Amino acid sequence: MIGLGRDVNETTGRETGVKISLFNVLDPTNLEESAVYVDQGAYSTAGNDFKAFRYLPLSQKLILPKSEYNWNSGEFIVCAYLVFCD
């Protein structure tokens, strides 16, 4: 199972970026996070819009929209899409 959300600093409670997790679901009573990827400083609308999240099973690609906050300009900049391949 794939999970998409925001990574949070456990000490400060601040969001640090987009977090993608893979979960081992062989035992539904004991789900395990088996892999994690965090894109520091990033934001994805896929966390709020399930239609923005794409997985292409034949090519095994995960595609997400990505934005980042530019500290110099004070603006969010759309960086197109993240593509993750097996």
N, C-alpha and C positions, 0 to 999 in steps of 0.2 A: 504494500500500500504506500502511496506517495502522500506526504503531508507538506503543505505550503503555508508559511506564516511569517511572523517577524521574530527575529532573534532579539532577546532582551538581556541586558546586563543584570545579573542576579543581585549585585550590590546596590546599583543606582536605580534600577527599574527603567532605565532608558533603553529605547529601541536602538539597535545597532545595525540592523540590515535585514535583508530577506533571508529566511531560513527554509531550506528544502530538506526534508527527512524521508528516508526509506524505512519502513517498518516491516519486521518479520511478523507475519500473521499466522504462522503455522499452528500456534497455540493461541486461540482467541481469548483465553483467560489470562494470558501473559504476553502482551504485545511488547516487542523490543525494538528500540530505535537502532537499526543496524548500520545506517550511514547518514552523515549530515554534511550539508554544504551551506555556508553562510557567505553571502555577498555583502561585505561591510559597506555601509553608507547607501545601500540601494533600497528602492521601494518598488513594489510591483502591484499593479491594479488587479492582478490575478488573485490576490488575497481577498478581494471584495467582489470580484466578478468571475464566476466560474466559467463564463464563455471566453475569457481572456487566456485561460489555461489550456494548452494543447499537448496531448501526448500522441505521437504517431507510432503505433506498435510495430508496423512493418519495418520501419527504419530505426526504431527504438530511440526516438528523439523527443525530448521534453522542451517545449517552447513557451517562454514567459515574456511579457512586456516588462521593461525595466526603465526606471528613472533614478536619477541621483541628484542629491542636493549639492549645488555648487556654492561653497562657502564664500568664494570671492565675489560672486554676483548676487548671492542671496536668492537664487532661483532654482526650481527643479528643472532639470534638463532630461528630456526623453532620450534615452540611449538606444532606442529600437528594441531588439529582442535578445534574450539569452537563449542559446540553444545548447542543450546538454545531450550528448550522445553516449551510447554504451561503448 
